[in-house]
Each structure stands twice: as C-alpha cells, then as structure tokens.
Amino acid sequence: MKKVTTHIKHFQYFYPYTVAVVGAKSETRVNYMSAAWHSALSFNPPLFGVLISKKRMTHQVISEAREFTVNFLDYDRVKLSAQMGRTSGHDRDKVAEFQVKLAPAKFLRSPILEESYAAFECKLADVRAYGDHDLFVGAVVAVHVEDKSFRTGGVLDTRKVKPLLYLGSDFYITIDADSLKHILPD
Amino acid sequence: MKKVTTHIKHFQYFYPYTVAVVGAKSETRVNYMSAAWHSALSFNPPLFGVLISKKRMTHQVISEAREFTVNFLDYDRVKLSAQMGRTSGHDRDKVAEFQVKLAPAKFLRSPILEESYAAFECKLADVRAYGDHDLFVGAVVAVHVEDKSFRTGGVLDTRKVKPLLYLGSDFYITIDADSLKHILPD
C-alpha cells in the first residue's frame, strides 16, 4: 500500500543518479559543478543532456564557451563531488581552491578532469528551459575512458570501478559489485 | 592515462542509471516499457523527463494518452525489467503476458505499477526530438511511495530498498547499502 503526495516538497524519489562533474572554459573563466540530473538523449548521433540551474556559474560559462565536458567520478572522489556541488563559482575559483587536476581535451578548449574514469567532450547543440533548470544538450565528439575501466562493448567493469552515485540531501553511495547480473527476457 | 574514442559505437559509458518503467493507458491500449534514460528536469514545478525511441509502442500510447506514469523497481524485479525493456508492445500485450500488476492512479487514467517502490503521475507537458529519441516531459502531479521506503525528506532508505540499476548490454546491478555516506564540502 502506497502513500500519495500531491504537494511535492522533496522531489528526490528518483535517486540514486550517477554524479557527473560538468563545466567548461570560456574566454574569461574555467568552472565545473557536480550534476546528478543528466541523461543520454540519443545513440546516433550521440547526444548527452545535463540540467543546470540558471543561478550557477557553470550555466554562464558553458553558455559563453558553447561547449562542455562531462566527467564521471569514482566513489573515492566523493569529497570532490561535494565541493564542486555545494559551492559556487560565483564566490570562488573552485578549480584552484579544490586543486582539481585538469587534462587537455582533444577537440575542445575546455579541459576534462584527470581523475574521472570516463569523460565526454561535448559541443553545445541546444539549450532549453524546463522549469527552474535549463537542459544543455551536448553533441558528444569524443569519449575518454580510463584504461581497463570498461569491458568490451563499453560496459563498466565493476570489479575495477566503483562509480559515485548521489542519493539526495548530500548522501552518496556506490554499487555492490557482487550483485551484477546479466538478464534476458526469457 | 585515458584512451580517446571519436567513433562512438557503444555509447553507454554513463551507466549505471536507475530503471524506470514508463507507460500509459490510451483509448485503445495500455503499454509500458523499461527506460534507463530519464532525469528530473525541475524542482519547482516538479518536472520529470523520459527519453523514448519513436519505434516504441510506448511512444505512441503516451502521445495519445497525453499522460504517463513512471515506476521505479526493486532489484528483485530485474526479470520484469528485462521483459518490459527487451520486448515490444507492437508484438504482444506485455501487461497481460508478463502479468504486470497495476494499481489506479489518483489523477490519471493511466495506472501505476503496484510492485514499484515509487511511482510518479505525470501530465504530458512537452515532447521534443533529440537525435534518435524523443524527450517526453511530464508535470508531476502526484508521487506514490511505498511506506517506509523513504526517510524523512524523501531520501531512499537503503536499508529497506535495493533499487534496480541498469549498466547497459542487459547487465543489471544494485547499490551497496554499507557504502552510504553523508558528505559536506568541509
């Protein structure tokens, strides 16, 4: 038996979501933030979408740069995720303050995060407002993956990588590698 | 050191994503499918987005019904997810064949899944094409949650619920409850 809520105060029943650190380098600034609201949008062409509030510095920097990178973090980088998620680039230089290690992209001026196990280079293809967030749509022009983090076919190797998942309200969690199952309809 | 791919054949480096079973009841059909591509889009108003290929029967049924429900499954419902994800409503009546238990929604004609630990009632607010998928945007008018599945503030109670996560290529996994951490920037 379920309880029904129509005045939705705490809209976070959909977690856990993987943490993606997203950001860019514009003419004037480099800035990243942790984002849990994101999704693949299309296989062919590969498109990836990230939701960003208009209040965030990252919103401004990506809008100027017309490109962004998406960086997936290991569970042991949870502190970095909290730092990049709960502070604002309006107040401080997050990359310098939190000693974020950057690495050059192949096609973009915006760097990727060296400590990510996977990173996407995205050219900004569309921005669309949905309520209090904007959907930034990226055309994925390159994927960087840590050697041995993925098995053949691009499936995460859960013996090697513990992806960082966000559960809402500053709670984080990761996967149970022993629970992995390959399941077909019959 | 990372490997760079520019011809992206297996675009699934972003998983694990939670499985959501989405669907609706139109004048003529009731149909659901498993979807791993989804995201919250806005807190206020609460908006939730789901990506659906034009090929899917669910695309047609939601387009007709102008509403849909989003249903989150426990890890032990993995077989149901595979059945609802890897078969098409064009070929069969999935609800009947897989004995999906339905429960009435509060505001919609479309039912929710009785076996979900959380379910959203959504009125269709927007549809927009992104590559080979369409983004269905739902205005969330009601949330159903299984008693005791969430703690105060709407955070999943990981001692009670093992959410079903999709890893790509028919692999599934769940969380490690012992890895839960509450982390602030300092």
Interface residues (C-beta under 8 A of the other chain):
Chain A: M1 K2 K3 V4 T5 T6 I8 K9 H10 F11 Q12 Y13 F14 Y15 P16 Y17 T18 A20 W37 H38 S39 A40 L41 S42 F43 N44 P45 P46 L47 F48 G49 L51 V70 F72 Y75 V78 K79 S81 A82 Q83 G85 R86 T87 A103 K106 A118 A119 F120 D126 R128 Y130 G131 D132 H133 L135 V137 V140 V141 A142 V143 H144 V145 E146 D147 F150 G153 G154 V155 L156 T158 K162 P163 L165 L167 G168 S169 D170 F171 Y172 I173 T174 I175 D176 A177 S179 L180 K181 H182 I183 L184 P185 D186
Chain B: M1 K2 K3 V4 T5 T6 I8 K9 H10 F11 Q12 Y13 F14 Y15 P16 Y17 T18 A20 W37 H38 S39 A40 L41 S42 F43 N44 P45 P46 L47 F48 G49 L51 V70 F72 Y75 V78 K79 S81 A82 Q83 R86 T87 A103 K106 I112 A118 A119 F120 D126 R128 Y130 G131 D132 H133 L135 V137 V140 V141 A142 V143 H144 V145 E146 D147 F150 G153 G154 V155 L156 T158 K162 P163 L165 L167 G168 S169 D170 F171 Y172 I173 T174 I175 D176 A177 S179 L180 K181 H182 I183 L184 P185 D186
